Amino acid sequence: LIRARGFSMDEVCSQLRYIIATLAIKGIHHRDITEHNVLLHNGFVVLIDFGGSRWNWEPDAPVPLPEVMHGMYRSDQQQATDLLKQIEEAWK
C-alpha cells in the first residue's frame, strides 16, 4: 500500500477518507483498518476483511474481537487517522 506505483498520496488518502466516511454513514464499524486490509486495484483503494465488523442496527450481534485485539481496540476513526499518518510519512 505505502508508496504504491501509479497512485499519489492525495489519491490514496482521499479515497480512504471517503471509504471511512461512507462506512460511518452506513453504521458499519470495520474494527481492523490497517495497511494489511487496504488494497490498491485498478486505480481504486479497496478496504477488505470485514470478518470482525459490526453494524449499528445489530448492537447485540455476537461478533467478538479476535483474542489478540482484546484491550487494544480503537475506533475506526482512530485507526484510519493512524493509517493516514503512516501513508503521509511514507510519501515524505
QUIKA-V121969 format. One record per residue. N is the residue number from 0. SS is DSSP state (@ for helix, = for strand, . for the rest). PSI is psi as a letter, one per 40 degrees, with the letter a starting at -180 (NA if undefined). Layout:
n->N ss->SS psi->PSI
n->N ss->SS psi->PSI
This chain:
n->0 ss->. psi->d
n->1 ss->. psi->h
n->2 ss->. psi->f
n->3 ss->. psi->h
n->4 ss->. psi->h
n->5 ss->. psi->e
n->6 ss->. psi->h
n->7 ss->. psi->i
n->8 ss->@ psi->d
n->9 ss->@ psi->d
n->10 ss->@ psi->d
n->11 ss->@ psi->d
n->12 ss->@ psi->d
n->13 ss->@ psi->d
n->14 ss->@ psi->d
n->15 ss->@ psi->d
n->16 ss->@ psi->d
n->17 ss->@ psi->d
n->18 ss->@ psi->d
n->19 ss->@ psi->d
n->20 ss->@ psi->d
n->21 ss->@ psi->d
n->22 ss->@ psi->d
n->23 ss->@ psi->d
n->24 ss->@ psi->d
n->25 ss->@ psi->e
n->26 ss->. psi->f
n->27 ss->= psi->h
n->28 ss->= psi->h
n->29 ss->. psi->d
n->30 ss->. psi->e
n->31 ss->. psi->f
n->32 ss->. psi->g
n->33 ss->. psi->i
n->34 ss->@ psi->d
n->35 ss->@ psi->e
n->36 ss->@ psi->e
n->37 ss->= psi->h
n->38 ss->= psi->i
n->39 ss->= psi->h
n->40 ss->= psi->h
n->41 ss->. psi->f
n->42 ss->. psi->e
n->43 ss->= psi->i
n->44 ss->= psi->h
n->45 ss->= psi->h
n->46 ss->= psi->h
n->47 ss->. psi->i
n->48 ss->. psi->g
n->49 ss->. psi->e
n->50 ss->. psi->d
n->51 ss->. psi->e
n->52 ss->. psi->i
n->53 ss->= psi->i
n->54 ss->= psi->i
n->55 ss->@ psi->d
n->56 ss->@ psi->e
n->57 ss->@ psi->g
n->58 ss->. psi->d
n->59 ss->. psi->e
n->60 ss->. psi->h
n->61 ss->. psi->g
n->62 ss->. psi->g
n->63 ss->. psi->i
n->64 ss->. psi->i
n->65 ss->. psi->i
n->66 ss->@ psi->d
n->67 ss->@ psi->e
n->68 ss->@ psi->e
n->69 ss->. psi->h
n->70 ss->. psi->e
n->71 ss->. psi->e
n->72 ss->. psi->h
n->73 ss->. psi->i
n->74 ss->. psi->i
n->75 ss->@ psi->d
n->76 ss->@ psi->d
n->77 ss->@ psi->d
n->78 ss->@ psi->d
n->79 ss->@ psi->d
n->80 ss->@ psi->d
n->81 ss->@ psi->d
n->82 ss->@ psi->d
n->83 ss->@ psi->d
n->84 ss->@ psi->d
n->85 ss->@ psi->d
n->86 ss->@ psi->d
n->87 ss->@ psi->d
n->88 ss->@ psi->d
n->89 ss->@ psi->d
n->90 ss->@ psi->e
n->91 ss->. psi->NA
